[in-house]
Amino acid sequence: MIKDGLMKKLLVLFFAFACLAVKAQGAKDSVVMTVAGKQIPLSEFIFIAGKNSEVNLSDKKSVEAYVELFKNFKLKVAEAEEQGLDKTKSFDEELDGYRAQLVSSYLSDKDGEEEAVRTVYNRYGEMLELSHILFRLPKQTLSKDTVAVYQKAMEAYERIRKGEDFAAVGEELVKEDKEHIGYEYVRSLLPMQALLAFENAAYSMPVGSVSLPVRTAQGFHLVLIHSRKPNPGLVHVAHILIRFPEDSVAQSESDILARAEEICRKARAGEDFATLAKEYSDDEASAKRGGELAPFGVGEMIEPFENASFALTTPGEISNPVKSRFGYHIIKLIEKPGLPTFEQKKKGWSRQMAQGERNFDYYKAFDERMKKEYGYVFYPEAYKELLELCNDYFPSEQAFYEKAKDMHKVLVHVDGHDIQQDEFAYYIQRCPFSTKTYAGDFMQEVYDLFIRDIVTTAERKNLETKHPEFKLQLQEYRDGILLFDISNKEIWSKPLEEQARLEAEWIKRLNEKYPVSINWKLLKKIKK
């Protein structure tokens, strides 16, 4: 596991690094210094210098001071290696962890990923009220299996288009066949709350319109948009719940309301709301916190409670008792934070998009850039032949592969290689990873992952060639781990008042112990 704050501590103590642009690419990779028999290339020397705003490689005194600092840094690394600190399990795990992070940072397009999240956030300012009728598809659906289900969806669509009420049609169809048809009213839909195809369709529709059948992994949906309203964001409240008893004979609803009204009067008269919640609230979890709930948005709470919470306008305002199916609530407004910012949503949404069906949107910029760099050429006719197999076989079935293994047309050209239909079919057998239930969609999703695997593998192989700074960054961190460990052992674990003296004595011993040669002739030629 990477040490928390390791690099920050190293940079402050040794180089006061600032995030400046690296200018090592143009440097000739000559040996600038040899420490303990290990040659240090000029590229590494300049790479580190380029991060130190106090180093001026055009100034003799600045170069001399930096050479001394850099030499002592490398001497400490040599001592750490001498003591075997680079052979420990913890060292290997930490370096491997950093390498994985570093590789991941190169195998991505941060701007593209941020733009994908921002596209979702741009929808976040509007919430949709809608109804939909779902015509379910089997768990694994062949192309031919969709025909009958699609026809049922179209029949319902035509009835609605000709004037029949959407809800009435939906409820009637559910009554006839609730196993295969569903109807739902959604009072508020926000981004990231539905399957991507459903969300895309819904957010593209005007109020009052009914969609043609929209296919998702669940089946075909008919969607009716009732309204599009501004998203009010979050509300933060505390509440006191006087719960309806399970035995309605023991206490009537009027008794419950009277009790709630009495507590409400106490709160409005100035008694501490948190104290009242702890004493009277039947919501034990929030009562311990003085009735406080986590901030919530539209659609996250039961409707009466949610409406009353958002109706409050002034912090400290207390509602009249609000009835829900649980009982009566007395609600106090703490604050209305409003709509979360993009930065507040970005981290959670990025993680969610990277792992689910939205990953193709999230990584699209990287995928497209890699395809371009590695000469991607797609042969649609060869793909169409595989797609035709989806009429009779699901792509992950052995029967699909038995047919496809004898198909040898070139499907794609990438990274200098022709890849045939049968090779992709074999990949489907090995890596049948898709969220889709419709055969054609399943194959398309696996194909996209197949291409991503190819170009990512090629990019990983070429990292050091395409990005010379990659090797330097890894070397910097590798030495940084050793520097931290040896310094902690020799200096930082000692009393603070002794550390300056111990550091000076240690540097002197290291200079006497390890041979050092410096290529001053080369250093004089450096221009920053």
One Martini backbone bead per residue (centre of mass of N, CA, C, O) as a GRO file, in nm:
protein
  528
    1MET     BB    1   0.097   0.034   0.022
    2ILE     BB    2   0.082   0.362  -0.007
    3LYS     BB    3   0.218   0.613   0.142
    4ASP     BB    4   0.111   0.866   0.320
    5GLY     BB    5   0.275   1.149   0.204
    6LEU     BB    6   0.549   1.071   0.086
    7MET     BB    7   0.608   1.266  -0.152
    8LYS     BB    8   0.565   1.526   0.000
    9LYS     BB    9   0.797   1.489   0.201
   10LEU     BB   10   1.024   1.464  -0.003
   11LEU     BB   11   0.988   1.734  -0.150
   12VAL     BB   12   1.026   1.921   0.092
   13LEU     BB   13   1.308   1.811   0.198
   14PHE     BB   14   1.471   1.806  -0.103
   15PHE     BB   15   1.314   2.001  -0.353
   16ALA     BB   16   1.063   2.176  -0.366
   17PHE     BB   17   0.841   2.090  -0.549
   18ALA     BB   18   0.702   2.171  -0.862
   19CYS     BB   19   0.450   2.183  -1.119
   20LEU     BB   20   0.634   2.140  -1.382
   21ALA     BB   21   0.745   2.111  -1.678
   22VAL     BB   22   0.890   1.871  -1.864
   23LYS     BB   23   1.246   1.879  -2.019
   24ALA     BB   24   1.376   1.577  -2.110
   25GLN     BB   25   1.331   1.481  -2.407
   26GLY     BB   26   1.586   1.652  -2.541
   27ALA     BB   27   1.790   1.495  -2.389
   28LYS     BB   28   2.080   1.352  -2.366
   29ASP     BB   29   2.161   1.009  -2.270
   30SER     BB   30   2.381   1.081  -2.051
   31VAL     BB   31   2.631   1.072  -1.812
   32VAL     BB   32   2.632   1.271  -1.507
   33MET     BB   33   2.651   1.027  -1.291
   34THR     BB   34   2.833   0.831  -1.036
   35VAL     BB   35   2.690   0.602  -0.788
   36ALA     BB   36   2.800   0.326  -0.661
   37GLY     BB   37   2.826   0.230  -0.982
   38LYS     BB   38   2.582   0.410  -1.075
   39GLN     BB   39   2.428   0.533  -1.350
   40ILE     BB   40   2.327   0.870  -1.440
   41PRO     BB   41   2.115   1.010  -1.636
   42LEU     BB   42   2.036   1.310  -1.769
   43SER     BB   43   1.727   1.273  -1.781
   44GLU     BB   44   1.689   1.238  -1.473
   45PHE     BB   45   1.819   1.502  -1.378
   46ILE     BB   46   1.618   1.689  -1.538
   47PHE     BB   47   1.353   1.583  -1.437
   48ILE     BB   48   1.395   1.675  -1.144
   49ALA     BB   49   1.468   1.973  -1.200
   50GLY     BB   50   1.191   2.044  -1.346
   51LYS     BB   51   1.044   2.035  -1.040
   52ASN     BB   52   1.244   2.275  -0.953
   53SER     BB   53   1.210   2.617  -0.910
   54GLU     BB   54   1.518   2.668  -0.787
   55VAL     BB   55   1.632   2.561  -1.056
   56ASN     BB   56   1.914   2.681  -1.261
   57LEU     BB   57   2.083   2.552  -1.540
   58SER     BB   58   2.222   2.847  -1.619
   59ASP     BB   59   2.337   2.841  -1.323
   60LYS     BB   60   2.614   2.761  -1.154
   61LYS     BB   61   2.522   2.768  -0.852
   62SER     BB   62   2.262   2.610  -0.890
   63VAL     BB   63   2.392   2.353  -1.001
   64GLU     BB   64   2.582   2.291  -0.762
   65ALA     BB   65   2.357   2.263  -0.549
   66TYR     BB   66   2.199   2.040  -0.694
   67VAL     BB   67   2.419   1.827  -0.716
   68GLU     BB   68   2.452   1.786  -0.411
   69LEU     BB   69   2.162   1.700  -0.358
   70PHE     BB   70   2.149   1.464  -0.561
   71LYS     BB   71   2.385   1.301  -0.454
   72ASN     BB   72   2.271   1.253  -0.165
   73PHE     BB   73   2.023   1.106  -0.259
   74LYS     BB   74   2.179   0.866  -0.400
   75LEU     BB   75   2.335   0.775  -0.148
   76LYS     BB   76   2.085   0.685   0.012
   77VAL     BB   77   1.989   0.477  -0.189
   78ALA     BB   78   2.244   0.303  -0.177
   79GLU     BB   79   2.212   0.233   0.124
   80ALA     BB   80   1.938   0.094   0.099
   81GLU     BB   81   2.044  -0.128  -0.091
   82GLU     BB   82   2.265  -0.237   0.098
   83GLN     BB   83   2.027  -0.312   0.319
   84GLY     BB   84   1.773  -0.436   0.145
   85LEU     BB   85   1.507  -0.247   0.099
   86ASP     BB   86   1.455  -0.361  -0.210
   87LYS     BB   87   1.369  -0.677  -0.089
   88THR     BB   88   1.100  -0.624   0.018
   89LYS     BB   89   0.764  -0.669   0.031
   90SER     BB   90   0.673  -0.374   0.078
   91PHE     BB   91   0.823  -0.256  -0.161
   92ASP     BB   92   0.693  -0.420  -0.388
   93GLU     BB   93   0.398  -0.339  -0.329
   94GLU     BB   94   0.435  -0.032  -0.359
   95LEU     BB   95   0.551  -0.028  -0.648
   96ASP     BB   96   0.324  -0.185  -0.783
   97GLY     BB   97   0.100   0.014  -0.709
   98TYR     BB   98   0.219   0.257  -0.858
   99ARG     BB   99   0.244   0.137  -1.136
  100ALA     BB  100  -0.057   0.090  -1.175
  101GLN     BB  101  -0.133   0.389  -1.152
  102LEU     BB  102   0.048   0.493  -1.379
  103VAL     BB  103  -0.063   0.325  -1.608
  104SER     BB  104  -0.356   0.422  -1.577
  105SER     BB  105  -0.293   0.724  -1.648
  106TYR     BB  106  -0.216   0.645  -1.953
  107LEU     BB  107  -0.493   0.459  -1.981
  108SER     BB  108  -0.624   0.755  -2.045
  109ASP     BB  109  -0.886   1.029  -2.058
  110LYS     BB  110  -0.952   1.280  -1.857
  111ASP     BB  111  -1.112   1.474  -2.032
  112GLY     BB  112  -1.315   1.266  -2.141
  113GLU     BB  113  -1.425   1.172  -1.868
  114GLU     BB  114  -1.525   1.447  -1.773
  115GLU     BB  115  -1.719   1.495  -2.011
  116ALA     BB  116  -1.903   1.253  -1.953
  117VAL     BB  117  -1.995   1.354  -1.675
  118ARG     BB  118  -2.099   1.632  -1.769
  119THR     BB  119  -2.328   1.528  -1.942
  120VAL     BB  120  -2.486   1.425  -1.703
  121TYR     BB  121  -2.494   1.690  -1.536
  122ASN     BB  122  -2.663   1.856  -1.745
  123ARG     BB  123  -2.926   1.687  -1.656
  124TYR     BB  124  -2.945   1.746  -1.337
  125GLY     BB  125  -3.134   2.014  -1.356
  126GLU     BB  126  -3.348   1.784  -1.445
  127MET     BB  127  -3.672   1.649  -1.389
  128LEU     BB  128  -3.872   1.357  -1.441
  129GLU     BB  129  -4.204   1.289  -1.531
  130LEU     BB  130  -4.328   0.945  -1.555
  131SER     BB  131  -4.427   0.677  -1.775
  132HIS     BB  132  -4.421   0.306  -1.806
  133ILE     BB  133  -4.408   0.034  -2.038
  134LEU     BB  134  -4.323  -0.314  -1.996
  135PHE     BB  135  -4.169  -0.550  -2.224
  136ARG     BB  136  -4.047  -0.839  -2.163
  137LEU     BB  137  -3.746  -1.012  -2.178
  138PRO     BB  138  -3.545  -1.243  -2.185
  139LYS     BB  139  -3.241  -1.303  -2.059
  140GLN     BB  140  -3.194  -1.447  -2.346
  141THR     BB  141  -3.195  -1.280  -2.666
  142LEU     BB  142  -3.291  -1.326  -2.968
  143SER     BB  143  -3.370  -1.166  -3.244
  144LYS     BB  144  -3.636  -1.334  -3.304
  145ASP     BB  145  -3.761  -1.291  -3.005
  146THR     BB  146  -3.846  -0.976  -3.042
  147VAL     BB  147  -4.087  -0.955  -3.233
  148ALA     BB  148  -4.339  -1.014  -3.053
  149VAL     BB  149  -4.278  -0.799  -2.838
  150TYR     BB  150  -4.268  -0.556  -3.025
  151GLN     BB  151  -4.559  -0.584  -3.130
  152LYS     BB  152  -4.697  -0.533  -2.859
  153ALA     BB  153  -4.581  -0.251  -2.822
  154MET     BB  154  -4.704  -0.134  -3.086
  155GLU     BB  155  -4.999  -0.180  -3.018
  156ALA     BB  156  -4.998   0.009  -2.774
  157TYR     BB  157  -4.900   0.261  -2.919
  158GLU     BB  158  -5.144   0.287  -3.112
  159ARG     BB  159  -5.359   0.323  -2.898
  160ILE     BB  160  -5.239   0.585  -2.781
  161ARG     BB  161  -5.221   0.749  -3.045
  162LYS     BB  162  -5.553   0.724  -3.076
  163GLY     BB  163  -5.631   0.808  -2.739
  164GLU     BB  164  -5.552   0.634  -2.524
  165ASP     BB  165  -5.477   0.581  -2.208
  166PHE     BB  166  -5.182   0.505  -2.075
  167ALA     BB  167  -5.257   0.385  -1.797
  168ALA     BB  168  -5.489   0.204  -1.892
  169VAL     BB  169  -5.321   0.028  -2.076
  170GLY     BB  170  -5.113  -0.067  -1.871
  171GLU     BB  171  -5.310  -0.195  -1.662
  172GLU     BB  172  -5.444  -0.393  -1.855
  173LEU     BB  173  -5.185  -0.553  -1.939
  174VAL     BB  174  -5.108  -0.645  -1.656
  175LYS     BB  175  -5.367  -0.800  -1.595
  176GLU     BB  176  -5.317  -1.006  -1.834
  177ASP     BB  177  -4.963  -0.990  -1.799
  178LYS     BB  178  -4.756  -0.964  -1.531
  179GLU     BB  179  -4.503  -1.135  -1.619
  180HIS     BB  180  -4.447  -0.946  -1.906
  181ILE     BB  181  -4.583  -0.684  -1.772
  182GLY     BB  182  -4.528  -0.332  -1.697
  183TYR     BB  183  -4.618  -0.061  -1.465
  184GLU     BB  184  -4.502   0.293  -1.422
  185TYR     BB  185  -4.472   0.557  -1.190
  186VAL     BB  186  -4.254   0.853  -1.212
  187ARG     BB  187  -4.197   1.145  -1.032
  188SER     BB  188  -3.861   1.116  -1.039
  189LEU     BB  189  -3.604   1.162  -1.277
  190LEU     BB  190  -3.256   1.097  -1.281
  191PRO     BB  191  -2.953   1.067  -1.334
  192MET     BB  192  -2.840   0.732  -1.277
  193GLN     BB  193  -3.143   0.572  -1.233
  194ALA     BB  194  -3.113   0.431  -1.516
  195LEU     BB  195  -3.096   0.300  -1.792
  196LEU     BB  196  -2.939   0.437  -2.050
  197ALA     BB  197  -3.152   0.410  -2.278
  198PHE     BB  198  -3.380   0.529  -2.110
  199GLU     BB  199  -3.255   0.801  -2.042
  200ASN     BB  200  -3.200   0.901  -2.328
  201ALA     BB  201  -3.494   0.898  -2.417
  202ALA     BB  202  -3.628   1.074  -2.197
  203TYR     BB  203  -3.434   1.335  -2.235
  204SER     BB  204  -3.540   1.366  -2.553
  205MET     BB  205  -3.830   1.437  -2.454
  206PRO     BB  206  -4.122   1.581  -2.469
  207VAL     BB  207  -4.389   1.694  -2.338
  208GLY     BB  208  -4.647   1.443  -2.400
  209SER     BB  209  -4.479   1.221  -2.508
  210VAL     BB  210  -4.443   0.913  -2.698
  211SER     BB  211  -4.268   0.642  -2.736
  212LEU     BB  212  -4.114   0.427  -2.885
  213PRO     BB  213  -3.968   0.148  -2.855
  214VAL     BB  214  -3.739   0.081  -2.586
  215ARG     BB  215  -3.435  -0.082  -2.557
  216THR     BB  216  -3.337  -0.298  -2.298
  217ALA     BB  217  -3.243  -0.538  -2.071
  218GLN     BB  218  -3.558  -0.576  -2.001
  219GLY     BB  219  -3.684  -0.433  -2.271
  220PHE     BB  220  -3.975  -0.276  -2.378
  221HIS     BB  221  -4.047   0.077  -2.390
  222LEU     BB  222  -4.301   0.297  -2.293
  223VAL     BB  223  -4.293   0.660  -2.296
  224LEU     BB  224  -4.419   0.916  -2.067
  225ILE     BB  225  -4.417   1.268  -2.048
  226HIS     BB  226  -4.532   1.492  -1.806
  227SER     BB  227  -4.255   1.635  -1.691
  228ARG     BB  228  -4.025   1.925  -1.657
  229LYS     BB  229  -3.807   2.000  -1.383
  230PRO     BB  230  -3.643   2.156  -1.164
  231ASN     BB  231  -3.379   2.087  -0.962
  232PRO     BB  232  -3.360   2.149  -0.611
  233GLY     BB  233  -3.190   1.931  -0.485
  234LEU     BB  234  -3.122   1.975  -0.152
  235VAL     BB  235  -3.225   1.865   0.179
  236HIS     BB  236  -3.204   1.962   0.537
  237VAL     BB  237  -3.324   1.762   0.809
  238ALA     BB  238  -3.541   1.726   1.088
  239HIS     BB  239  -3.717   1.472   1.291
  240ILE     BB  240  -4.041   1.370   1.425
  241LEU     BB  241  -4.179   1.052   1.507
  242ILE     BB  242  -4.523   0.944   1.515
  243ARG     BB  243  -4.624   0.636   1.530
  244PHE     BB  244  -4.807   0.397   1.413
  245PRO     BB  245  -4.967   0.148   1.539
  246GLU     BB  246  -5.026  -0.182   1.493
  247ASP     BB  247  -5.250  -0.132   1.710
  248SER     BB  248  -5.537   0.053   1.651
  249VAL     BB  249  -5.683   0.016   1.931
  250ALA     BB  250  -5.480   0.148   2.129
  251GLN     BB  251  -5.458   0.390   1.903
  252SER     BB  252  -5.555   0.660   1.751
  253GLU     BB  253  -5.503   0.889   1.511
  254SER     BB  254  -5.592   1.134   1.685
  255ASP     BB  255  -5.387   1.079   1.911
  256ILE     BB  256  -5.134   1.105   1.739
  257LEU     BB  257  -5.186   1.394   1.644
  258ALA     BB  258  -5.203   1.528   1.924
  259ARG     BB  259  -4.912   1.458   2.001
  260ALA     BB  260  -4.775   1.603   1.767
  261GLU     BB  261  -4.889   1.888   1.825
  262GLU     BB  262  -4.759   1.919   2.104
  263ILE     BB  263  -4.464   1.896   2.009
  264CYS     BB  264  -4.480   2.130   1.807
  265ARG     BB  265  -4.536   2.350   2.019
  266LYS     BB  266  -4.273   2.318   2.175
  267ALA     BB  267  -4.084   2.384   1.942
  268ARG     BB  268  -4.212   2.670   1.877
  269ALA     BB  269  -4.156   2.772   2.184
  270GLY     BB  270  -3.821   2.674   2.211
  271GLU     BB  271  -3.763   2.397   2.228
  272ASP     BB  272  -3.543   2.159   2.183
  273PHE     BB  273  -3.541   1.956   1.913
  274ALA     BB  274  -3.332   1.738   1.985
  275THR     BB  275  -3.455   1.667   2.261
  276LEU     BB  276  -3.734   1.586   2.157
  277ALA     BB  277  -3.637   1.359   1.972
  278LYS     BB  278  -3.504   1.180   2.192
  279GLU     BB  279  -3.779   1.150   2.354
  280TYR     BB  280  -4.020   1.100   2.109
  281SER     BB  281  -3.901   0.953   1.877
  282ASP     BB  282  -3.957   0.657   1.660
  283ASP     BB  283  -3.679   0.725   1.521
  284GLU     BB  284  -3.405   0.594   1.642
  285ALA     BB  285  -3.170   0.676   1.456
  286SER     BB  286  -3.231   0.994   1.452
  287ALA     BB  287  -3.271   1.052   1.755
  288LYS     BB  288  -2.964   1.031   1.832
  289ARG     BB  289  -2.935   1.307   1.629
  290GLY     BB  290  -3.187   1.495   1.678
  291GLY     BB  291  -3.337   1.403   1.388
  292GLU     BB  292  -3.117   1.386   1.185
  293LEU     BB  293  -3.066   1.396   0.838
  294ALA     BB  294  -2.966   1.335   0.547
  295PRO     BB  295  -2.929   1.465   0.268
  296PHE     BB  296  -3.187   1.512   0.011
  297GLY     BB  297  -3.375   1.424  -0.268
  298VAL     BB  298  -3.567   1.372  -0.514
  299GLY     BB  299  -3.712   1.045  -0.457
  300GLU     BB  300  -3.591   0.948  -0.153
  301MET     BB  301  -3.872   0.994  -0.035
  302ILE     BB  302  -4.159   1.016   0.081
  303GLU     BB  303  -4.377   1.233  -0.046
  304PRO     BB  304  -4.490   1.396   0.200
  305PHE     BB  305  -4.214   1.450   0.328
  306GLU     BB  306  -4.076   1.582   0.088
  307ASN     BB  307  -4.274   1.817   0.037
  308ALA     BB  308  -4.246   1.945   0.320
  309SER     BB  309  -3.942   1.996   0.314
  310PHE     BB  310  -3.937   2.178   0.048
  311ALA     BB  311  -4.146   2.397   0.166
  312LEU     BB  312  -3.935   2.491   0.328
  313THR     BB  313  -3.737   2.812   0.370
  314THR     BB  314  -3.635   2.844   0.676
  315PRO     BB  315  -3.411   2.815   0.894
  316GLY     BB  316  -3.596   2.652   1.165
  317GLU     BB  317  -3.838   2.565   1.040
  318ILE     BB  318  -4.168   2.434   1.128
  319SER     BB  319  -4.386   2.198   1.081
  320ASN     BB  320  -4.652   2.051   1.050
  321PRO     BB  321  -4.801   1.774   1.076
  322VAL     BB  322  -4.704   1.485   0.881
  323LYS     BB  323  -4.852   1.251   0.681
  324SER     BB  324  -4.786   0.904   0.673
  325ARG     BB  325  -4.758   0.561   0.679
  326PHE     BB  326  -4.599   0.586   0.964
  327GLY     BB  327  -4.709   0.886   1.040
  328TYR     BB  328  -4.604   1.166   1.224
  329HIS     BB  329  -4.433   1.465   1.122
  330ILE     BB  330  -4.175   1.675   1.247
  331ILE     BB  331  -4.023   1.947   1.067
  332LYS     BB  332  -3.681   2.067   1.032
  333LEU     BB  333  -3.499   2.317   0.898
  334ILE     BB  334  -3.159   2.354   0.822
  335GLU     BB  335  -3.111   2.326   0.494
  336LYS     BB  336  -3.042   2.440   0.140
  337PRO     BB  337  -2.793   2.342  -0.069
  338GLY     BB  338  -2.889   2.234  -0.328
  339LEU     BB  339  -2.708   2.187  -0.598
  340PRO     BB  340  -2.473   1.998  -0.674
  341THR     BB  341  -2.176   2.000  -0.784
  342PHE     BB  342  -1.968   1.869  -1.005
  343GLU     BB  343  -1.744   1.797  -0.801
  344GLN     BB  344  -1.936   1.638  -0.606
  345LYS     BB  345  -2.019   1.418  -0.840
  346LYS     BB  346  -1.771   1.305  -0.997
  347LYS     BB  347  -1.652   1.071  -0.833
  348GLY     BB  348  -1.901   0.884  -0.810
  349TRP     BB  349  -1.971   0.877  -1.115
  350SER     BB  350  -1.705   0.771  -1.221
  351ARG     BB  351  -1.716   0.501  -1.077
  352GLN     BB  352  -1.990   0.413  -1.197
  353MET     BB  353  -1.918   0.437  -1.504
  354ALA     BB  354  -1.660   0.246  -1.509
  355GLN     BB  355  -1.841  -0.029  -1.422
  356GLY     BB  356  -2.064  -0.006  -1.625
  357GLU     BB  357  -2.245   0.054  -1.914
  358ARG     BB  358  -2.101   0.355  -1.920
  359ASN     BB  359  -1.800   0.297  -2.004
  360PHE     BB  360  -1.819   0.379  -2.309
  361ASP     BB  361  -1.851   0.678  -2.249
  362TYR     BB  362  -1.611   0.724  -2.053
  363TYR     BB  363  -1.386   0.581  -2.271
  364LYS     BB  364  -1.417   0.697  -2.559
  365ALA     BB  365  -1.175   0.885  -2.605
  366PHE     BB  366  -0.961   0.668  -2.568
  367ASP     BB  367  -1.057   0.460  -2.773
  368GLU     BB  368  -1.041   0.649  -3.023
  369ARG     BB  369  -0.744   0.724  -3.002
  370MET     BB  370  -0.628   0.435  -3.018
  371LYS     BB  371  -0.749   0.355  -3.289
  372LYS     BB  372  -0.598   0.572  -3.447
  373GLU     BB  373  -0.300   0.500  -3.359
  374TYR     BB  374  -0.362   0.173  -3.450
  375GLY     BB  375  -0.517   0.151  -3.729
  376TYR     BB  376  -0.824   0.127  -3.742
  377VAL     BB  377  -1.023  -0.132  -3.915
  378PHE     BB  378  -1.351  -0.186  -4.035
  379TYR     BB  379  -1.566  -0.481  -4.130
  380PRO     BB  380  -1.900  -0.491  -4.171
  381GLU     BB  381  -1.963  -0.757  -4.327
  382ALA     BB  382  -1.832  -0.948  -4.122
  383TYR     BB  383  -2.008  -0.862  -3.885
  384LYS     BB  384  -2.286  -0.929  -4.008
  385GLU     BB  385  -2.246  -1.237  -4.013
  386LEU     BB  386  -2.239  -1.264  -3.705
  387LEU     BB  387  -2.513  -1.126  -3.647
  388GLU     BB  388  -2.686  -1.350  -3.788
  389LEU     BB  389  -2.637  -1.564  -3.561
  390CYS     BB  390  -2.827  -1.412  -3.348
  391ASN     BB  391  -3.096  -1.544  -3.446
  392ASP     BB  392  -3.000  -1.852  -3.317
  393TYR     BB  393  -2.758  -1.741  -3.126
  394PHE     BB  394  -2.586  -1.698  -2.851
  395PRO     BB  395  -2.266  -1.578  -2.825
  396SER     BB  396  -2.192  -1.768  -2.559
  397GLU     BB  397  -2.246  -2.010  -2.713
  398GLN     BB  398  -2.122  -2.290  -2.853
  399ALA     BB  399  -2.288  -2.283  -3.119
  400PHE     BB  400  -2.175  -2.017  -3.219
  401TYR     BB  401  -1.877  -2.110  -3.242
  402GLU     BB  402  -1.919  -2.349  -3.436
  403LYS     BB  403  -1.990  -2.151  -3.668
  404ALA     BB  404  -1.752  -1.925  -3.643
  405LYS     BB  405  -1.481  -2.100  -3.674
  406ASP     BB  406  -1.535  -2.101  -4.009
  407MET     BB  407  -1.475  -1.786  -4.001
  408HIS     BB  408  -1.218  -1.585  -4.204
  409LYS     BB  409  -1.275  -1.303  -4.208
  410VAL     BB  410  -1.197  -0.984  -4.192
  411LEU     BB  411  -1.285  -0.765  -3.920
  412VAL     BB  412  -0.996  -0.640  -3.830
  413HIS     BB  413  -0.760  -0.365  -3.819
  414VAL     BB  414  -0.478  -0.372  -3.583
  415ASP     BB  415  -0.161  -0.316  -3.508
  416GLY     BB  416  -0.085  -0.467  -3.794
  417HIS     BB  417  -0.347  -0.658  -3.779
  418ASP     BB  418  -0.540  -0.932  -3.866
  419ILE     BB  419  -0.882  -1.004  -3.772
  420GLN     BB  420  -1.091  -1.262  -3.736
  421GLN     BB  421  -1.392  -1.395  -3.673
  422ASP     BB  422  -1.294  -1.647  -3.505
  423GLU     BB  423  -1.130  -1.484  -3.298
  424PHE     BB  424  -1.369  -1.333  -3.175
  425ALA     BB  425  -1.538  -1.582  -3.098
  426TYR     BB  426  -1.328  -1.683  -2.894
  427TYR     BB  427  -1.341  -1.437  -2.707
  428ILE     BB  428  -1.634  -1.473  -2.620
  429GLN     BB  429  -1.579  -1.739  -2.469
  430ARG     BB  430  -1.366  -1.613  -2.267
  431CYS     BB  431  -1.527  -1.301  -2.269
  432PRO     BB  432  -1.859  -1.280  -2.157
  433PHE     BB  433  -1.882  -0.943  -2.112
  434SER     BB  434  -2.215  -0.836  -2.031
  435THR     BB  435  -2.525  -0.649  -1.974
  436LYS     BB  436  -2.667  -0.787  -2.201
  437THR     BB  437  -2.966  -0.971  -2.347
  438TYR     BB  438  -2.923  -0.901  -2.635
  439ALA     BB  439  -2.741  -1.043  -2.872
  440GLY     BB  440  -2.642  -0.792  -3.033
  441ASP     BB  441  -2.557  -0.623  -2.786
  442PHE     BB  442  -2.363  -0.823  -2.667
  443MET     BB  443  -2.163  -0.835  -2.906
  444GLN     BB  444  -2.095  -0.534  -2.914
  445GLU     BB  445  -1.977  -0.511  -2.628
  446VAL     BB  446  -1.754  -0.725  -2.666
  447TYR     BB  447  -1.619  -0.588  -2.905
  448ASP     BB  448  -1.536  -0.329  -2.761
  449LEU     BB  449  -1.357  -0.481  -2.556
  450PHE     BB  450  -1.170  -0.615  -2.759
  451ILE     BB  451  -1.046  -0.355  -2.873
  452ARG     BB  452  -0.949  -0.244  -2.604
  453ASP     BB  453  -0.753  -0.473  -2.543
  454ILE     BB  454  -0.566  -0.436  -2.784
  455VAL     BB  455  -0.483  -0.131  -2.749
  456THR     BB  456  -0.392  -0.152  -2.453
  457THR     BB  457  -0.169  -0.358  -2.494
  458ALA     BB  458  -0.008  -0.186  -2.692
  459GLU     BB  459   0.032   0.059  -2.506
  460ARG     BB  460   0.174  -0.085  -2.276
  461LYS     BB  461   0.418  -0.181  -2.451
  462ASN     BB  462   0.473   0.146  -2.547
  463LEU     BB  463   0.520   0.342  -2.310
  464GLU     BB  464   0.834   0.402  -2.307
  465THR     BB  465   0.843   0.503  -2.602
  466LYS     BB  466   0.608   0.726  -2.593
  467HIS     BB  467   0.693   0.770  -2.264
  468PRO     BB  468   0.981   0.854  -2.118
  469GLU     BB  469   0.867   0.956  -1.832
  470PHE     BB  470   0.776   0.689  -1.711
  471LYS     BB  471   1.049   0.576  -1.614
  472LEU     BB  472   1.119   0.824  -1.440
  473GLN     BB  473   0.878   0.809  -1.246
  474LEU     BB  474   0.940   0.527  -1.139
  475GLN     BB  475   1.225   0.590  -1.035
  476GLU     BB  476   1.147   0.816  -0.841
  477TYR     BB  477   0.964   0.641  -0.661
  478ARG     BB  478   1.158   0.419  -0.590
  479ASP     BB  479   1.364   0.610  -0.450
  480GLY     BB  480   1.160   0.736  -0.252
  481ILE     BB  481   1.111   0.490  -0.078
  482LEU     BB  482   1.406   0.450   0.011
  483LEU     BB  483   1.447   0.729   0.132
  484PHE     BB  484   1.234   0.707   0.347
  485ASP     BB  485   1.331   0.449   0.494
  486ILE     BB  486   1.627   0.537   0.559
  487SER     BB  487   1.559   0.806   0.700
  488ASN     BB  488   1.384   0.687   0.923
  489LYS     BB  489   1.608   0.506   1.041
  490GLU     BB  490   1.850   0.731   1.073
  491ILE     BB  491   1.667   1.006   1.159
  492TRP     BB  492   1.344   1.037   1.218
  493SER     BB  493   1.357   0.842   1.483
  494LYS     BB  494   1.492   1.068   1.614
  495PRO     BB  495   1.550   1.326   1.782
  496LEU     BB  496   1.499   1.640   1.671
  497GLU     BB  497   1.763   1.782   1.796
  498GLU     BB  498   1.958   1.556   1.632
  499GLN     BB  499   1.910   1.554   1.316
  500ALA     BB  500   2.114   1.754   1.195
  501ARG     BB  501   2.370   1.612   1.291
  502LEU     BB  502   2.310   1.329   1.177
  503GLU     BB  503   2.292   1.415   0.882
  504ALA     BB  504   2.583   1.521   0.847
  505GLU     BB  505   2.726   1.256   0.933
  506TRP     BB  506   2.595   1.073   0.722
  507ILE     BB  507   2.693   1.216   0.465
  508LYS     BB  508   2.991   1.180   0.521
  509ARG     BB  509   2.993   0.868   0.523
  510LEU     BB  510   2.881   0.826   0.235
  511ASN     BB  511   3.114   0.976   0.083
  512GLU     BB  512   3.330   0.767   0.192
  513LYS     BB  513   3.194   0.491   0.095
  514TYR     BB  514   3.109   0.617  -0.192
  515PRO     BB  515   3.157   0.650  -0.511
  516VAL     BB  516   3.203   0.966  -0.703
  517SER     BB  517   3.100   1.096  -1.026
  518ILE     BB  518   3.125   1.403  -1.223
  519ASN     BB  519   2.996   1.559  -1.527
  520TRP     BB  520   3.087   1.876  -1.582
  521LYS     BB  521   3.101   1.903  -1.886
  522LEU     BB  522   2.801   1.838  -1.933
  523LEU     BB  523   2.672   2.050  -1.738
  524LYS     BB  524   2.774   2.308  -1.903
  525LYS     BB  525   2.562   2.236  -2.154
  526ILE     BB  526   2.319   2.307  -2.000
  527LYS     BB  527   1.977   2.405  -2.088
  528LYS     BB  528   1.661   2.516  -1.974
   0.00000   0.00000   0.00000
